[in-house]
């Protein structure tokens, strides 16, 4: 599954160097995107150690359990993004084939990370995906894209260095990096507590969870639309999977579980508030990712990895679909109110369906995933899902209100098909997994609309937060200091 995207990335670059015809380059790109899906369907449920080595010395990979929904979500989203990219990028630009090749590298990195059953190879593949993401954000022609890519690069690399340091501590204490072998030998102790605290903090940063989200809104909103869809829909799921591996292998104390639930809750509501204050569509969706990753962390903090994985799948399809839909509607303008779906009924259907999926409304996939999360939450934390759902619906009411007032340019063809495909997929998956319409959810929708109108009438939604500009080196230093402060808190919680 990893080899095919890597192979076709190489072929795409060679074809570009040889100045091959555009259809050949496009075909190479699509083959690299689609071939892993066939392997996933044939090999689902299998695991093996590459080369027949023992687990101690070999590289264990597998498909099944919590990683199957993550892989399925990445494959569905990337194949859709691949078709969208061929109509989005201008092949008259020399850099376009290189962008396609880097997209395939991201594809390979994400699949490798999700397949990994040992910490080191997970780290390697996660870094392949991350480095590809830096480059793809920098490829954007939007103002501020280079700055956003640089900030993403420096902060993500800082997290990577600390993560590999934490893995060194795990290896020193257990003698293994295979997840199952680590789980069988790890005993509570100061060193492993430190490793868990450091690694978790690093992955929270990479997943864009509040309060270490500060790189995400700029990077996700400045990237080209297909890249934004992958960043928000799939790339943030790789560190989330890493958290699942950590919590399944190392002894996790109650204080750290409580801290994870607290951070998750803060991320959910911070993202909702920031969504309500945004005037730019892609930045609105970027803050939605901050909120949605809080739900994934809720599942991880309660060791409900199945719920977290299915929620990540639902978020992948819904958020990726919203980025592609809004990107096709917006054209050159990204400001809410300056474009919309008033003259595009099929896009309107897609956006409304995907919005309701993010809000957890049945019979869509998001409802099934939230049900799994709720089942694993302690009773005292059940209110988070309920109020978070209402907040998400209120914020998405703002998005759809503005889109319903504006008109779009040409929205037919590939963008329409891609948007509609993801909307129908998330509906089909919800029904397939047993989600059924719940009339009581109409109360949530009605209450969300009432709250939205009340906030609008009060003028709250017009108060966009004022941006501030700081010299990039100084900004990175300040954010690094905050990261270190948060890391120290997590370590103190581990040692308490």
Long-range contacts (C-beta under 8 A, 24 or more apart in sequence): 1-36, 1-39, 1-40, 1-71, 1-111, 1-112, 1-115, 2-36, 2-108, 2-111, 2-112, 2-115, 2-125, 3-108, 4-31, 4-32, 4-35, 4-36, 4-39, 5-32, 5-33, 5-35, 5-36, 5-104, 5-105, 5-107, 5-108, 5-111, 6-104, 6-105, 6-108, 7-32, 8-32, 8-35, 8-104, 9-101, 9-102, 9-104, 9-105, 9-108, 10-101, 12-97, 12-100, 12-101, 12-104, 13-97, 13-98, 13-101, 15-97, 16-97, 16-98, 16-101, 22-91, 25-91, 25-97, 25-100, 26-86, 29-82, 29-85, 29-86, 29-100, 29-101, 29-103, 29-104, 30-82, 30-83, 30-86, 32-104, 32-107, 33-78, 33-79, 33-82, 33-104, 33-107, 34-79, 34-82, 36-75, 36-107, 36-111, 37-75, 37-79, 40-71, 40-72, 40-75, 44-68, 47-117, 55-178, 55-180, 55-181, 56-176, 56-178, 56-181, 59-116, 59-118, 59-121, 60-116, 60-117, 60-118, 60-178, 60-179, 60-180, 61-115, 61-116, 61-117, 61-121, 62-115, 62-117, 63-115, 65-305, 66-241, 66-244, 66-305, 66-306, 66-308, 66-309, 67-114, 67-115, 67-241, 67-309, 68-309, 69-309, 69-310, 69-312, 69-313, 70-114, 70-237, 70-241, 70-309, 70-312, 70-313, 71-111, 71-114, 71-115, 72-313, 73-233, 73-234, 73-237, 73-312, 73-313, 73-316, 73-317, 74-107, 74-110, 74-111, 74-114, 74-234, 74-237, 74-316, 75-111, 76-316, 76-317, 76-422, 76-425, 77-229, 77-230, 77-233, 77-234, 77-316, 77-317, 77-320, 77-422, 78-107, 78-110, 78-230, 78-234, 80-320, 80-321, 80-324, 80-418, 80-421, 80-422, 81-226, 81-229, 81-230, 81-320, 81-324, 81-418, 83-414, 83-417, 83-418, 84-225, 84-226, 84-229, 84-324, 84-414, 84-415, 84-418, 85-226, 86-414, 87-413, 87-414, 87-415, 88-224, 88-225, 88-226, 88-327, 88-415, 89-224, 89-226, 95-139, 99-136, 99-139, 99-224, 102-132, 102-135, 102-136, 102-139, 103-132, 103-136, 103-226, 103-227, 103-230, 105-129, 105-131, 105-132, 106-132, 106-133, 106-136, 106-230, 106-235, 109-238, 110-234, 110-235, 110-237, 110-238, 113-238, 113-241, 113-242, 114-237, 114-238, 114-241, 116-245, 117-178, 117-179, 117-180, 118-177, 118-178, 118-179, 119-167, 119-170, 119-177, 119-179, 119-182, 119-245, 119-249, 120-167, 120-177, 122-241, 122-242, 122-245, 123-160, 123-163, 123-164, 123-167, 123-242, 125-238, 126-206, 126-238, 126-239, 126-242, 127-160, 129-235, 129-238, 130-156, 130-160, 130-206, 130-235, 133-219, 133-227, 133-230, 133-231, 133-235, 136-223, 136-224, 136-227, 136-230, 137-219, 137-222, 137-223, 137-227, 137-231, 139-224, 139-227, 140-222, 140-223, 140-224, 140-227, 142-222, 144-218, 144-222, 145-222, 145-223, 147-218, 147-472, 148-215, 148-218, 148-219, 148-221, 148-222, 148-223, 149-219, 149-222, 150-472, 151-214, 151-215, 151-218, 151-219, 151-472, 151-475, 151-476, 151-479, 152-215, 152-218, 152-219, 154-476, 154-480, 155-205, 155-214, 155-215, 155-476, 155-479, 155-480, 155-483, 156-205, 156-206, 156-215, 158-205, 158-480, 158-483, 159-201, 159-202, 159-203, 159-205, 159-206, 159-483, 160-202, 160-206, 162-198, 162-199, 162-201, 162-202, 162-487, 163-198, 163-199, 163-202, 163-203, 163-242, 165-198, 166-194, 166-195, 166-196, 166-198, 166-199, 166-202, 167-195, 167-199, 169-194, 169-195, 169-198, 170-195, 170-199, 170-250, 179-245, 179-248, 179-249, 180-249, 182-249, 182-250, 183-248, 183-249, 183-250, 186-249, 186-250, 186-251, 187-251, 188-251, 188-253, 190-495, 192-250, 192-251, 193-253, 193-491, 193-494, 193-495, 194-491, 194-494, 194-495, 195-250, 196-246, 196-250, 196-251, 196-252, 196-256, 196-494, 197-256, 197-487, 197-490, 197-491, 197-493, 197-494, 198-487, 198-490, 198-491, 199-242, 199-246, 200-243, 200-246, 200-256, 200-260, 200-490, 201-483, 201-486, 201-487, 201-490, 203-239, 203-240, 203-242, 203-243, 203-246, 204-239, 204-243, 204-263, 204-297, 205-483, 206-236, 206-238, 206-239, 207-236, 207-239, 207-240, 207-243, 207-293, 207-296, 207-297, 208-236, 208-289, 208-290, 208-293, 209-263, 209-264, 209-267, 209-290, 209-293, 209-294, 209-297, 210-263, 210-266, 210-267, 210-270, 210-271, 210-290, 210-294, 211-263, 211-266, 211-270, 211-482, 211-486, 212-482, 212-483, 212-486, 213-267, 213-270, 213-290, 214-479, 214-482, 215-479, 216-286, 216-289, 216-290, 217-274, 217-283, 217-286, 217-287, 217-290, 219-286, 220-282, 220-285, 220-286, 220-289, 221-280, 221-282, 221-283, 221-285, 221-286, 221-334, 225-282, 225-323, 225-324, 225-327, 225-328, 226-324, 226-327, 228-282, 228-285, 228-286, 228-323, 228-327, 229-319, 229-320, 229-321, 229-323, 229-324, 229-327, 230-320, 232-285, 232-286, 232-288, 232-289, 232-319, 232-320, 232-323, 233-315, 233-316, 233-317, 233-319, 233-320, 233-323, 234-316, 234-320, 236-289, 236-293, 237-296, 237-312, 237-315, 237-316, 240-293, 240-296, 240-297, 240-300, 240-308, 240-312, 241-309, 243-297, 243-300, 244-300, 244-305, 244-308, 244-309, 247-300, 247-301, 247-303, 247-305, 248-303, 248-305, 252-303, 253-494, 255-493, 255-494, 255-496, 256-490, 256-493, 256-494, 257-301, 257-302, 257-303, 258-301, 259-490, 259-493, 260-297, 260-300, 260-301, 261-297, 261-298, 261-301, 261-302, 261-381, 263-294, 263-297, 264-294, 264-295, 264-296, 264-297, 264-298, 264-301, 264-384, 265-294, 265-298, 265-381, 265-384, 266-294, 267-291, 267-293, 267-294, 267-297, 268-294, 268-295, 268-298, 268-384, 268-388, 268-391, 269-294, 269-387, 269-388, 269-391, 272-388, 272-391, 272-392, 272-394, 272-395, 274-465, 275-395, 275-396, 275-398, 276-394, 276-395, 276-398, 276-455, 276-460, 276-461, 277-461, 277-463, 277-464, 277-465, 278-336, 278-464, 279-335, 279-336, 279-337, 279-464, 280-334, 280-335, 280-336, 281-326, 281-330, 281-334, 281-335, 281-336, 281-399, 282-323, 282-326, 282-327, 282-330, 282-334, 283-334, 284-336, 284-395, 284-398, 284-399, 285-319, 285-322, 285-323, 285-326, 288-319, 288-322, 288-358, 288-392, 288-395, 289-315, 289-319, 291-388, 291-391, 291-392, 292-319, 292-358, 294-388, 295-370, 295-373, 295-385, 295-388, 298-373, 298-377, 298-381, 298-384, 298-385, 299-372, 299-373, 299-376, 302-376, 302-377, 302-378, 302-381, 303-376, 304-372, 304-373, 304-375, 304-376, 304-377, 306-372, 307-369, 307-372, 307-373, 307-375, 307-376, 308-373, 310-365, 310-368, 310-369, 310-372, 310-433, 311-366, 311-369, 311-370, 311-372, 311-373, 313-365, 313-369, 313-429, 314-357, 314-358, 314-364, 314-365, 314-366, 314-368, 314-369, 314-426, 314-429, 315-358, 315-366, 317-354, 317-357, 317-365, 317-422, 317-425, 317-426, 317-429, 318-354, 318-355, 318-357, 318-358, 318-365, 318-366, 318-422, 318-426, 319-358, 320-422, 321-350, 321-354, 321-418, 321-419, 321-422, 321-423, 321-426, 322-351, 322-354, 322-355, 322-358, 324-415, 324-418, 324-419, 324-422, 325-350, 325-351, 325-354, 325-415, 325-419, 326-351, 326-403, 327-415, 328-408, 328-411, 328-415, 328-416, 328-419, 329-403, 329-408, 329-411, 330-408, 331-408, 331-409, 336-398, 336-399, 336-402, 336-403, 337-402, 337-405, 337-406, 338-406, 339-403, 339-406, 339-407, 339-408, 340-402, 340-403, 340-404, 340-405, 340-406, 340-407, 340-408, 341-403, 341-404, 341-406, 341-408, 341-411, 342-403, 342-404, 342-405, 342-406, 342-407, 342-408, 343-407, 343-408, 344-408, 344-411, 344-416, 346-416, 346-419, 346-420, 347-408, 347-411, 347-416, 347-419, 347-420, 348-403, 348-404, 349-420, 349-423, 350-419, 350-420, 350-422, 350-423, 351-399, 351-400, 351-403, 351-419, 352-400, 353-423, 353-424, 353-426, 353-427, 354-422, 354-423, 354-426, 355-396, 355-399, 355-400, 357-426, 357-427, 357-430, 358-392, 358-396, 359-389, 359-392, 359-393, 359-396, 359-444, 359-445, 359-448, 360-385, 360-389, 360-392, 361-393, 361-441, 361-444, 361-445, 362-430, 362-435, 362-436, 362-437, 362-438, 362-441, 363-427, 363-430, 363-431, 363-435, 363-436, 363-437, 364-426, 364-427, 364-430, 364-435, 365-426, 365-427, 365-429, 365-430, 365-433, 365-435, 366-426, 366-430, 367-430, 367-435, 367-438, 367-441, 368-429, 368-430, 368-433, 368-434, 368-435, 371-435, 389-444, 390-444, 390-447, 390-448, 390-451, 393-444, 393-445, 393-448, 394-448, 394-451, 394-452, 394-455, 397-448, 397-449, 397-452, 398-452, 398-456, 398-461, 401-452, 401-456
